[in-house]
């Protein structure tokens, strides 16, 4: 029975590949891959489902297939697990779920530990951390790159910029006063700042406004 299901899955995968690659029938290929995964739920069948689902823009289905693939992968297969987590992170970004994407990229980096994809996962983590207003997480990822000698010159420049910005951005300021980081960074025109400095400036400005709000709202 299991052998028959496996053979059927192989035929469905072959037909799906033909439909996708030769006939450009992605919907037909997707149907074949889904049926193959039902007949023989393996990491390979779910990888096929996820790949075509992404091409079709069916990101919910792609994410579900990738998560199922991760469950089925052998624990010792770090590369496949890391690569699948990287793809899951990309799908989460398409879904607009940046926090989930950052978590997937972080997990991928933790599994991979080294190499080109590992470094790219840390860079994606930095990007999303800055978008989310979490420069501390971005700094940690950049430090990991630098300490492992995996940082490019651009990474090192961003690390230095972020460390300099955070060194003053965390200073406690009086309510209603701009933070030293915001004042220092605002001396340069926005187009002259690096992206990290611009992000830190926005964070510092928001922090100052939040600290000033209770004073403004207090009755005289």
C-alpha positions in Angstrom: 0.0 0.0 0.0 2.8 2.4 1.0 4.8 1.4 -2.1 1.8 2.1 -4.3 1.2 5.5 -2.7 4.9 6.3 -3.2 4.8 5.3 -6.9 1.6 7.4 -7.4 3.3 10.4 -5.8 6.3 10.0 -8.1 4.0 10.0 -11.2 2.2 13.1 -9.9 5.4 14.9 -9.3 6.6 14.1 -12.8 3.3 15.3 -14.3 3.4 18.5 -12.2 7.0 19.2 -13.3 5.9 18.7 -17.0 2.9 21.0 -16.5 5.0 23.7 -14.8 8.2 23.6 -16.9 7.0 22.7 -20.4 3.3 23.8 -20.5 3.5 26.7 -18.0 0.3 25.5 -16.4 1.0 26.4 -12.8 -2.5 25.7 -11.6 -2.4 22.2 -13.0 1.1 21.6 -11.5 -0.1 22.9 -8.1 -3.0 20.4 -8.2 -0.6 17.6 -9.0 1.8 18.5 -6.2 -1.0 18.8 -3.6 -2.3 15.4 -4.6 1.3 14.0 -4.5 1.8 15.4 -1.0 -1.4 13.8 0.2 -0.4 10.5 -1.2 3.2 10.6 0.1 3.8 13.4 2.6 7.6 13.9 2.3 9.8 17.0 2.5 10.2 16.9 -1.3 6.5 16.8 -2.1 5.8 19.7 0.2 8.8 21.7 -1.3 7.1 21.3 -4.7 3.8 22.5 -3.3 5.4 25.5 -1.7 7.4 26.5 -4.8 4.4 26.6 -7.1 2.1 28.1 -4.5 4.6 31.0 -4.2 4.7 31.4 -8.0 0.9 31.6 -7.9 0.8 34.1 -5.1 -0.9 31.7 -2.8 1.3 32.7 0.2 -0.9 31.1 2.9 -0.7 27.7 1.2 3.1 28.2 0.6 3.7 29.0 4.3 1.6 25.9 5.4 3.6 23.7 3.0 6.9 25.0 4.2 6.0 24.6 7.8 5.0 21.0 7.0 8.3 20.4 5.2 10.2 21.6 8.3 8.2 19.2 10.5 9.2 16.3 8.2 12.8 17.1 7.6 15.4 15.0 9.6 16.7 16.9 12.6 20.3 16.6 11.4 19.7 18.2 8.0 20.6 21.7 9.0 21.1 23.0 5.5 17.6 22.0 4.3 16.0 23.2 7.5 17.8 26.6 7.3 17.0 27.0 3.6 13.3 26.2 4.2 13.2 28.7 7.1 14.7 31.3 4.8 12.0 30.6 2.2 9.3 30.8 5.0 10.7 34.2 6.0 10.3 35.4 2.4 6.7 34.2 2.3 5.9 35.9 5.6 7.2 39.2 4.1 4.9 38.7 1.1 2.1 38.2 3.6 3.0 41.5 5.4 3.9 39.6 8.5 7.3 41.2 9.2 7.6 40.0 12.8 7.1 36.4 11.7 9.5 36.9 8.9 12.2 38.2 11.2 11.6 35.2 13.5 12.0 32.9 10.6 15.2 34.6 9.4 16.6 34.5 12.9 15.9 30.7 13.2 17.4 30.1 9.8 20.6 31.9 10.9 20.7 29.9 14.1 20.4 26.6 12.2 22.9 27.4 9.4 25.6 29.0 11.7 27.8 29.9 8.7 28.0 30.5 5.0 26.5 32.9 2.4 22.8 32.1 3.2 23.5 32.5 7.0 25.0 35.9 6.4 22.0 36.9 4.3 19.6 35.8 7.0 21.3 38.1 9.5 21.1 41.0 7.0 17.4 40.4 6.5 17.0 40.4 10.3 18.8 43.7 10.5 16.6 45.2 7.8 13.4 44.1 9.5 14.6 45.1 13.0 15.2 48.6 11.8 11.8 48.8 10.1 10.2 47.6 13.3 12.1 50.2 15.4 14.3 47.7 17.2 17.9 48.9 16.6 19.2 46.8 19.5 18.2 43.6 17.6 19.8 45.0 14.5 23.0 45.7 16.4 23.1 42.2 17.8 22.8 40.7 14.3 25.5 42.9 12.9 27.8 42.1 15.8 27.2 38.4 15.1 28.3 38.9 11.4 31.3 40.9 12.4 32.5 38.5 15.1 32.3 35.6 12.7 34.2 37.5 10.0 31.2 37.3 7.8 30.6 41.0 7.6 31.1 43.0 4.4 32.5 46.5 4.3 28.9 47.8 4.1 27.9 45.7 7.1 30.8 47.1 9.1 29.9 50.6 8.2 26.3 50.1 9.2 27.5 48.5 12.5 29.7 51.5 13.3 26.9 53.9 12.4 24.4 52.1 14.5 26.7 51.9 17.5 27.4 55.6 17.3 23.7 56.4 17.0 22.7 54.2 19.8 25.4 55.5 22.1 23.5 58.8 22.4 20.0 57.7 21.5 19.6 55.8 24.8 20.5 58.9 26.9 17.7 60.0 29.3 16.4 63.4 28.4 14.0 65.8 30.1 10.4 65.8 29.0 9.9 68.0 26.0 13.5 68.2 25.1 14.9 66.5 21.9 17.3 63.7 22.7 21.0 64.3 22.0 20.9 61.6 19.3 18.1 63.4 17.5 19.9 66.7 17.8 23.2 65.3 16.6 21.7 63.4 13.7 19.5 66.2 12.6 22.5 68.4 12.0 23.0 66.5 8.8 20.6 66.7 5.9 18.4 63.5 5.7 19.8 62.6 2.3 23.4 62.7 3.7 22.5 60.3 6.5 22.9 56.6 6.3 19.6 54.5 6.6 20.6 53.4 10.1 21.0 57.0 11.3 17.7 58.1 9.7 16.0 55.2 11.5 17.6 56.1 14.8 16.6 59.7 14.4 13.0 58.6 14.0 13.2 56.4 17.1 14.7 59.2 19.1 12.1 61.7 18.0 9.3 59.3 18.9 10.9 58.6 22.3 11.0 62.4 23.0 7.4 62.9 22.1 6.3 60.0 24.2 8.2 61.4 27.2 6.7 64.8 26.7 3.1 63.6 26.3 2.3 63.1 30.1 3.6 66.6 30.9 1.5 68.2 28.2 -1.6 66.3 29.2 -1.2 67.1 33.0 -3.7 69.7 34.4 -2.3 73.0 35.3 
